[in-house]
Each structure stands twice: as structure tokens, then as C-alpha cells.
């Protein structure tokens, strides 16, 4: 059963975690990072509207040790192994997917993320949620102009249901 986040809390998380300001570098070391999670079926109230009538919401998380921001953010997102993030109550469509970063490659802002493991979807709407969570977590950085995700040598879009 989902621990229900108060609507006001979800709005505050969206406002403060997505506040405008200079976007950090993907390659600078940090002790905290922003990940993107899903407010289910709220019609875009908590953040930008994504597929299935959900919102995508940025949440600040502490990292276990300083690391490059992009790697730290993606590792924190992939480490969530319960449907709902304990601190925010927001949903992670990646919770059942045993994925880890194999390699990050950057060519002038075009980033390729190679993941090992597989994608395990719990419901039909999880495909768009997975795409948005990964894409927004990576593209939040000022020096990432484009990102591609690969899972065991196969493009992520090939392992997810069509858009």
C-alpha cells in the first residue's frame, strides 16, 4: 500500500526541486543529486505532465559518497527497490528493474549510458514512466544536450513498449 504524500508536499517538492537556477555540470563531484520520480494519476498537478496522466517530479537525494553528478543521480534512481520512494512517497517505475551503470560516455554533451541488467515493467504505463525518469534525470545537467540509454547492448526504446 502506498504511503500517500500530501498534495501540498508534492507541490512543494516540485516547486523547490525544480526551481530555476544554473543547472549543475554532469561531471562535477557532488554529495547530493536530483532524481525524477512519478506522482501517479494527478493530471500534471505536481510537475510536468507525462503519459498516463502522471506528473514527473524532481527530488533531491543525498549520495552515499561524493561522485560525478550524473553518475550519482542515475545510481540513486536505479537504487530504489520499492515502488514508492520512502522520503517523498513518489513512485519509481524502475523499482523492479535490476539495472546498474556499466559505462557513461560523453561526446561533446551527447551522453550514452550503458546499463547492465533488464527492465521489468509492472504495468502498461510504466514504459513511459521509465523513459521520463531516466531521460529527465540525465538531461537536467547544463552540459548534457542529448542522452541515449542502452540495456545490455540494446537501445532502451527497443526493450520498452512503443510510445
Secondary structure, DSSP 8 states (H G I E B T S, - for coil): ------HHHHHHHHHHHT--S----TTSEEEEEEEEEEETTSTTSSSEEEGGGEEEEEEEEEEEEEEEHHHHHHHHHHT--SSB-TTT--B-TTTT--EEEEEEEEETTEEEEEEEE----SSTTHHHHHHHHHHHHHHTSTT-SEEEEEETTEEHHHHS---
